[in-house]
Amino acid sequence: MAELNVIPIARIELSFASDPWPFARQRRAEIDAHFAERRRKNPKLWNGQVLMLRDHAISGEVFRGTCFAVDYASFLAWHDWNFPDDSVSDCFAQGALRAADGAFLLGVMAAHTANAGLIYFPSGTPDLDDVIGTSVDLDANMRREIAEETGLDTAELVAASTWHTILDGPRIAHFKMFQAKENAETLRARILAHLARDPQSELADIRIVRGPADLEPSTFPTTAAFVKYVWRRAAASA
């Protein structure tokens, strides 16, 4: 498989529109039946409102697009049915958590989540809480996910000023680096303590990743592509 391309991005500008999604309307009965079956297997799935993306473009170093709200059942069916509507995308941000010793820390999704067992940086599908007026704030979404999933206050982390974007077919992942002051083992212990206090945590474990050999098969493709990109650039500048 060809390596995914990583695109440096200076800023992300996302607008919000309340347009309906024809796919969700046209296949409503199938979607509802599908979600009922998914909930039968995993009763903790919640059918809230999430944001999806349409009409995106990269102009220079600026990523622009328009988001719209849809129920999670429709979003999940679109995923499970191999993305039948190619006019929309799953657009999300990942907080690339890096320890003082250079290691990355990735989360293992818990069994009660829709992505059980997958490994990636703190991340979550944007929702209506991320809509500010007519704009969507992916940075706020990402900081909230870091706090909720790891217990870390992003104020104690040094955030990069820029982004990196990966276009992976129907998925668009935006990464921002968050540098910690602690080493990987100390940071992992802090996060595990947070997970132990939260029985509903979305994460089941934390992986320390120092090189390609630490990337497991269940690591999300865009996450693996981003950390490999960082390692290649570090090696080239050494």
C-alpha positions in Angstrom: 0.0 0.0 0.0 1.3 3.4 -0.9 2.3 5.8 1.9 -0.4 8.4 2.7 0.7 11.9 1.8 1.1 14.4 4.7 0.3 18.0 3.9 1.5 20.9 6.1 -1.4 23.2 6.8 -1.2 26.7 8.3 -4.8 26.9 9.4 -8.2 25.2 9.0 -11.4 27.2 8.2 -14.6 25.2 8.5 -18.0 26.7 8.2 -21.3 25.2 9.4 -24.5 24.8 7.3 -27.7 23.2 8.4 -28.3 21.4 5.1 -29.9 18.0 5.2 -28.1 14.9 4.0 -29.9 13.1 1.2 -28.3 9.8 2.0 -29.7 9.9 5.6 -33.2 10.7 4.4 -33.3 8.3 1.5 -32.0 5.3 3.5 -33.7 6.1 6.8 -35.3 2.8 7.4 -32.2 0.8 6.6 -30.1 3.1 8.8 -32.4 2.7 11.8 -32.4 -1.1 11.4 -28.7 -1.2 11.1 -28.2 1.0 14.2 -30.7 -1.1 16.2 -28.5 -4.2 15.4 -25.3 -2.4 16.3 -26.9 -1.3 19.6 -28.1 -4.9 20.3 -24.4 -5.9 20.2 -23.2 -2.8 21.9 -25.9 -1.1 24.0 -23.6 1.8 24.9 -23.7 3.3 21.4 -25.4 6.7 21.5 -27.2 8.3 18.6 -26.2 11.9 19.1 -25.5 14.5 16.5 -22.1 14.6 14.8 -20.6 16.7 12.0 -19.5 15.6 8.6 -17.8 17.5 5.8 -18.6 18.5 2.3 -17.2 20.9 -0.3 -13.6 20.9 1.0 -10.5 22.3 -0.7 -6.9 23.1 0.1 -5.8 26.6 -1.1 -2.1 27.2 -0.5 -1.7 26.2 3.2 -5.3 26.7 4.2 -7.9 23.9 4.4 -11.4 25.0 3.9 -14.7 23.2 4.0 -18.3 23.1 5.0 -19.7 20.9 7.8 -23.2 19.7 8.5 -24.9 17.9 11.3 -26.2 14.3 11.1 -27.3 11.7 13.5 -24.6 9.2 14.5 -26.7 6.2 13.2 -26.4 7.6 9.7 -22.7 8.4 10.1 -22.1 4.9 11.4 -24.0 3.2 8.6 -22.1 5.2 6.0 -18.9 3.9 7.6 -20.1 0.3 7.9 -21.4 0.2 4.3 -18.1 1.3 2.9 -18.9 5.0 2.3 -21.6 4.8 -0.3 -21.9 8.6 -0.7 -18.6 9.9 -1.9 -19.8 13.6 -1.8 -19.1 13.7 2.0 -16.1 13.0 4.3 -15.3 12.0 7.8 -13.2 15.0 9.0 -11.6 14.9 12.4 -8.6 16.2 14.4 -6.1 14.1 16.3 -3.9 15.5 19.1 -0.5 14.1 18.5 0.7 13.6 22.1 4.5 13.5 22.4 6.6 13.0 25.5 9.7 14.9 26.4 11.9 11.9 25.3 10.4 12.0 21.8 8.0 9.0 22.1 4.4 9.3 21.0 1.5 8.1 23.2 -1.4 6.4 21.4 -4.7 5.3 22.9 -6.4 1.9 22.5 -10.1 2.3 22.0 -12.2 0.5 24.6 -14.5 -2.5 23.9 -17.7 -0.4 24.3 -16.8 2.0 21.6 -17.6 1.8 17.9 -13.9 1.6 17.1 -13.0 -1.0 19.7 -9.3 -2.1 19.5 -8.2 0.6 17.1 -5.1 2.6 18.2 -4.7 6.3 17.5 -4.1 9.7 19.1 -6.9 11.3 21.2 -9.6 12.1 18.7 -13.4 12.4 18.3 -15.9 13.1 15.6 -16.8 16.8 15.9 -20.2 17.6 17.1 -22.5 20.6 17.7 -20.5 21.7 20.7 -17.7 22.6 18.3 -19.9 25.0 16.3 -19.3 28.6 17.1 -21.7 30.8 15.2 -21.3 29.7 11.6 -17.8 28.2 12.2 -16.5 24.8 13.4 -13.6 24.9 15.8 -11.5 21.7 15.3 -8.8 23.0 17.7 -11.4 23.2 20.6 -12.7 19.7 19.6 -9.2 18.3 19.8 -8.3 19.9 23.1 -11.6 18.6 24.6 -10.9 15.1 23.4 -7.4 15.2 24.9 -8.7 16.3 28.3 -11.6 13.8 28.3 -9.6 10.8 27.1 -6.3 11.3 28.9 -7.1 13.6 31.8 -4.3 16.0 30.7 -4.9 19.7 30.7 -3.8 21.0 27.3 -2.6 24.2 29.0 0.3 22.2 30.4 1.2 21.0 26.9 3.0 23.0 24.2 0.8 23.0 21.1 2.2 23.4 17.6 1.0 26.5 15.8 0.3 24.6 12.5 -1.4 21.4 11.4 -0.7 18.5 9.2 -3.5 17.0 7.0 -3.9 13.5 5.5 -6.5 12.8 2.8 -7.3 9.1 3.0 -10.2 8.6 0.7 -13.5 9.3 2.6 -11.4 10.2 5.8 -9.7 13.5 6.3 -7.4 13.6 9.4 -5.9 16.8 10.8 -3.0 16.5 13.2 -1.6 19.0 15.7 1.5 18.2 17.8 1.2 18.6 21.6 4.5 18.4 23.4 4.6 17.3 27.0 7.3 18.1 29.6 7.3 14.6 31.1 8.9 11.4 29.7 6.7 8.7 28.1 6.5 6.4 31.1 5.5 9.1 33.5 2.9 10.4 31.1 1.5 7.0 30.5 1.2 6.4 34.2 -0.7 9.6 34.6 -3.1 8.7 31.8 -3.7 5.2 33.1 -4.6 6.6 36.5 -7.1 8.8 34.8 -8.6 5.8 32.9 -8.8 3.8 36.1 -11.0 6.5 37.6 -13.4 6.6 34.7 -15.3 3.3 34.1 -16.8 4.8 30.9 -13.5 5.8 29.4 -13.2 5.6 25.7 -9.7 4.3 26.0 -8.7 0.9 27.4 -4.9 1.3 27.3 -2.0 3.6 26.3 0.8 2.6 23.9 4.2 4.2 23.9 5.5 4.4 20.3 9.2 5.1 19.7 9.7 3.7 16.2 8.1 1.7 13.4 8.5 -1.5 15.3 6.1 -0.3 17.9 3.3 0.3 15.4 0.8 -2.5 15.8 -1.5 -3.7 12.9 -4.5 -2.1 14.6 -2.9 1.4 14.5 -5.2 3.7 12.5 -3.6 4.2 9.0 -3.6 8.0 9.2 -2.0 7.9 12.7 0.7 5.5 11.4 1.4 7.7 8.4 1.7 10.9 10.5 4.2 9.4 13.0 6.3 7.9 10.2 6.3 11.3 8.5 7.7 12.9 11.7 10.3 10.2 12.1 11.4 10.6 8.4 11.8 14.4 8.8 13.8 13.9 12.1 16.1 11.4 10.4 16.6 13.7 7.4 17.6 16.7 9.6 19.9 14.6 11.9 
